[in-house]
């Protein structure tokens, strides 16, 4: 089962929000921005080496 989180935009209904995060089994599965860009979630999960 997927759950969706959308970034709030004033005056826009939830179903019409364009920046969305997909969660499956308590893990982020996908991040998609309004311009269609998909964010590589492995880059978000990997610590930045010093």
Number of C-alpha atoms within 10 A of each C-alpha: 6 11 13 13 13 17 11 13 12 6 7 10 9 12 7 9 17 17 18 17 18 16 16 12 9 10 10 16 16 15 19 16 15 10 8 10 10 14 13 12 12 10 9 9 9 8 8 7 4 3
